Amino acid sequence: MVNRSHRAIALLAPLLVGMATGCTYLDPNHCNVAGAEVCEAPLVCSRCTPQNNGCVMPAELSSDCLVGASASDGTGDPTSMATEDVTTDATETGPTVTSDGTETSPTGDPTEGPTETTADPSTTQDPNTTEDPTDPTDTDTTDATDTDATDTMGMEPYCGDGIVDPGEECDCGDPIECPDPNGVPENRTCYECLFDRYVYLSNPTTPEFVGSSLNPDIPGDGIDAWDLECLKALNGPAHPQIHGSPRPIYAWLSTSGDDPISPANRFFHHQGRYVMPRFDEPDLVIAYGWEGLTAGALLNPIDRTPNGEEPFNGSHAIWSNTKDDGTSLQGLDCDNWITVNNPESGAIGNRFNVDKWTNDSNVHPCSNAPGHVYCFEQATPEEL
């Protein structure tokens, strides 16, 4: 007696092979390419669905899409699935009877009597069978690329999804304070998934005073000494989010010469907000991102110290030698900002003016006229 399940599998196998050939995605990220099921339950792997790397809900599988990586060999090859079914079924049916009445084992060997056997029932079609595996009346038109699956499972990361994705520093709303992952005890304001960076004034001093603390026999960068001046300003009362921050603080200064140092080539070009602390008031936005900072005019002047108060020194002078775009003005730089020579001068900005904040088109004596520098918070190595 011919087993009907064998005939159905034999008829379907060529069709399954054709379907698998047309529905196999070669994308290395597709779930069935690696040779194993990689979708997390309850998702299954579809050979015909490119979205979400091929992982779909079982209900979303189309009748014309095979589930990948479901065979025992893990390859999802439909021919191996058909073979597996035939083999399994043969072991369960037991011996069969030949045309002359001889009983044979499932392997085709006779158990007794003559050795003549009939043709393999798995390759012979019953003439009374009218099954057509390509029945055109099949009305199942489910599309494996249903857009609903893409909307719910294939969505790209975005700012506002509550997850700190690559390129983001925080993701908790706009603007709202979030825990700072850099070990800062205070929360920090998050805007468009980036933490604010603080800007403030250093204590007033002169390049002569700064230079006097350095050994003139050892070549050194005067700008580094002014970075320390920015840190010294934090020794007194300071905004808690700045005082506990591990982020470096750099002075807004440029040197002159063939290879000048400037904010443009040594600063972290922040894409979030630059803000200034204010005493008992909300932080004040100075600029939105590096482009806003270097566009020519600030939103508000930088005129507060780290504790958010105005400095006691009434001088407008800001040591700078820097253009609006953050590059060197190639002007006077007080001999690399550490001169001890009275005749030297330095190009300055004006802390009271949003248009001339970094370039006032004026100079200031380096020895006997104190001035401030702008101090800018940078990024940790993990944030770069």
N, C-alpha and C positions, 0 to 999 in steps of 0.2 A: 504494500500500500504506500503511495507517494505522500510524503509529508507536505501539506499545503504551505506551512511557514517557510519551508525551503524554497518553494517555487516563488513566493512573494519576494524573498530576499534576493533571489537570483535575478528577478525582473527589475528590482529597484536598484541593484548595485551599479549598473551602468549609468543610470540617471543620477545617483548620488555622486558618482565620480565626476560627471559633467558639472553638476552644481558646485561641488567643492572647488573645481578648477576655476570657475567664474567668480567665486565668492571668497577667495583667499587673499587677504591683504598682506602685502610684503613689508609694510611699515614695521621696523624693528621694535616699536613700542606696542604693537598689537598683541593682544593677550594670547593668541594661539600660535605665534611664530616661534616662541622659545621652546616649544615642545612640551609644555605643561600648563595646566590650568592655573592662572595667576589672579583671577578675579576673586574678591572676598565675598563669602556668602552674605546674603542670598543671591548675589549677582552671578551670572554665568557668562561664558565666553561665546560670542557669536562670530562666525566667520564672515558675515556679510555686513557688519556694522562698524564703520570707521570711528564714529564718535565715542568719546570716553574710553579710547583704546580697546573698543569692542566689548566692554563689560556692560551687560544689560540685565534687566529683571527677566525671569523666566517667561512672564506673561508677554513680554515685548519681542520674543523670538518669532520670526515669521515662518510660515510653512515652507518657504523656499530658502531658509537659512539653517545651516547645520550648527550644532553646538560644538565648538572646538575643544580639543583636549579632553574628550570624554571617553575615548577608547582606552583599553588596558595599557597600550604602549605610550599614552600621553601625547600622541601627535595629532589626534583629532582627524586622522585620515579615514574617510568614510569607507574605503575598501577594507581597512582593517576592522572596522566596526561590523561590516557585513560578514567577514570571515569569522569573526569572533562569535557572532550569532549562530552561524551555520555549525561551527564546531561544537558549541554548547548544546545545540538542539540535537545533533547526531548522537551525542553521548547519552541523551535522555531517552531516545526512542527505542533503543535496544536492537535486536536482530530483525532483519526483514526477510521476506520470502521471495525467491526467484520465480520465473515463469514456469519452471518445471517442478516447483514445489520445494526446492532446496532452500533451507534456511541458512542465511549468512549473518556474520557479525557486522557491527557498525563500520568496520574497516573494509568490508567487502570480502573477507575470507570466509569460505563455506564452513559451516560447523559440521556438516556430514553430507554424504552423497556426492553427486556430480559437482564439478567446479564451475560449470557455466552459470553466469549471472546476467541479469538484465543491465541496461544502462543506468548510470547514476541518476537517481530521481531528482537530485538537486539541479541537473542540467537539462532535464526533459520537461517540456511544458505539457500539462494536461490539456488535451483537445477540448475538453468540456469547460475549461476555465476561460472566462471572458474578462478577467481583470485587466485594466489598462492603467499602468502607473502614471501615464501622462494624460489622464482624463481631463479634457478641456472644460468639463462642467464644474471643476473645483473652483469654488467662489471665494476661497480665503485670500483676501487681498491685503492682509496686514503688512505694513511697511516697516522693516527692521530699523529704518533711519527716522523713526518717529521723532518729531521735534520736541515733544514733551520730555523725552529722555535726555535730549541735549540740554534743555533748559534746566533740568533738575540735577543732572549728574555731570554735564560737561562744561560747567561754568568756569571761566577763567578767574584766577584770584584778582581781587580789586580792593582798593582802599575803602574801608567801611564794612568789610566782611567779618571783622572781629578777630582776624588772624594776622599776626605780624609776618607778612610775606617777605621774600627777598626784595631789597630795595626800600623797605619800610623800617622805621625805628619804633613805631607804636601803631596801634589801631584801636582806638577807644572812643572816637567821636571827634567833632570839630566845634570849637576848641574845648578840650577838657583835659584835666590833669590825669596822667597815667603814672604807674610805677616806673621808675627809670631802671632799666636792667644793668646799668653800669655801677651799681652799688651805692647810689646816692640815696640817702635816707628820705629825702623829700620827693614828692611827686613832681613831675614836670609837665608843662602844657604841651599837648600834642595837637598839631595843626596839619591837616592833609597827610597824616601818617608819618610826620617828621617832628622831632622835638625842637622846640625853640632854641636858638643860640643867643647868649647874652653878650651885650656890648656895653662898655662903661669907660669912664675916664680914669687914668692913672693919677697918682698924687703928682702935684706940680714939682718939677725939678729941672735941672739943666744938663745938657750933654757933658759939660765940664765936670759936674759932680759925678755923673755916671762913669765918665772916663777915668776919674781919679781913683776909682775903686779897682781898676784893672791894671795888670802889669804891662806897661808899655813895651817891654821886651818880648812879650809873647803875642804873636799875631792872633787876633780874636775878632769875632764879629760883634760890632757894637749893637746890632739889632738884638742879638741874644741877650745882651745886658738889659736892654729895654723890655724884653719879655719878662725878665725877672722883676722889673719895676711894676709890671702889671700884676704879678703874683704878690708883690709886697703890699699892694693896695688891698689885698684880701686879708691881711693880718688883723685889721681892725674889724668893726662891725660890717657884715656883708650879707647880702641876700642869701638865704639858706640854700637855694638851688645852685648858686654859684660857688659858695664856700665849700660845699661838699662834693663838687663835681670833679671827676678824674680827667675831664677833657682839658687839653692844653689851652693856654691863653697866649695869643700872639699880639705883638704891638703892630699897629698900622704904620709902617715906616718903609721907605725905600732908600737904597743907596744909589749912587751915580757911577757911571763908568762903562766899560765895554760889556760887562756881564753883571748888570745890577740885580740886586735882590729887591723883591717887591711883594706886596700882598697877592698880586696876580699869579706869581709863580711859587709861592710858598703857603698860601692859605688853602684851607678846605673850602671849596665852592659850594656852600650850603644851598639847598633848594627850598628849604623851609623859611620860617620867619626869623629875622634878626630883631630882638627886642631889648629894651633898656629897662632895668629895674627902677621902680619908684617907691619911695617910702610911704607905706599905708595906702597905696593906690595900685590899681592893676598895672602890669607891665605895659610899656608903650612900644608899639610896633615902629621900628626904624625903617625897615625895608622887607619886601617879600622876595627872598632868595638872592643869590649872587647877582643875577641880572638886574634886580631892582636896586641892589646896593650900588652897583656901578653904572647906573643909568644917567647919572648927572645930578640928581637931587634926591635928598632923603625925604621920607614922609614926616619925620620929626627930627629935631636936632639931638645930637648926642651930648648931653650936658649933665649927666649924673654919675656919681661915684658908685662903687659896688654895693653900698648900703642903700642906694636909691635916693640919696640927697645931693643937692647941688654943692659943688666944692666951695670951700671958704675963699679960695684964691679967685679974684675977679678977672684974671687974664683970659683973653679970648684965644690966645695962641695955642695951636696944636702942632707939635712937631710932626712933619709928614713927608714932604718931598715926593708926593704921590698924586698921580692924576685921578680924575673921576673914575676911570676904568680899572684902577688898581695897579697900573704899571708905573714905572719910575718917571718922575718929572724931569730927571736928569739935570736937576738944579743943585743948589747948595745943600750939603748933607752933614754939615758940622764935622767934616773929616771922619766919615763913617759913624757919626753920631756919638763919638766919644772924645771930641777935641778938648784940649786944655789950652788952646790958643785964643786969646781974646778977639783977634780980628775976624775970626770965622763967624759965619751966619748959617742959618738953616731955613729952607723953604717950609712954610707953615700953612695950616688950614685954620678955619674959624669955627669954633664950637657953637656959636650962636646963630649960624647961618646954614640953612639946609642946602643952599646952592653952592656955597664956597666952603663946605665943611672940610674938604681935604686939600683944596688949592685956593688960597686967598690971594694969590699973586703977590705975596709979600714975603719978606724974610725977617728973621728974628735973631738977635745976638745969641751966640751959643754959650756964653760964659756967665752973664750976670742977669739974665732975664728968664725966670722959670716958665715952663710951659708943660702942658699935659701931652699924653699920647692916647689915642683910641686903643682900647684893649678888646679883642675879639675872641670869643670862645670858639674852639675848633672841634675836631671829632676824635674819638678814640680809634686805635687801630682796627677794632672790630667794626666800627661804623664806616670806615673808608671803603 
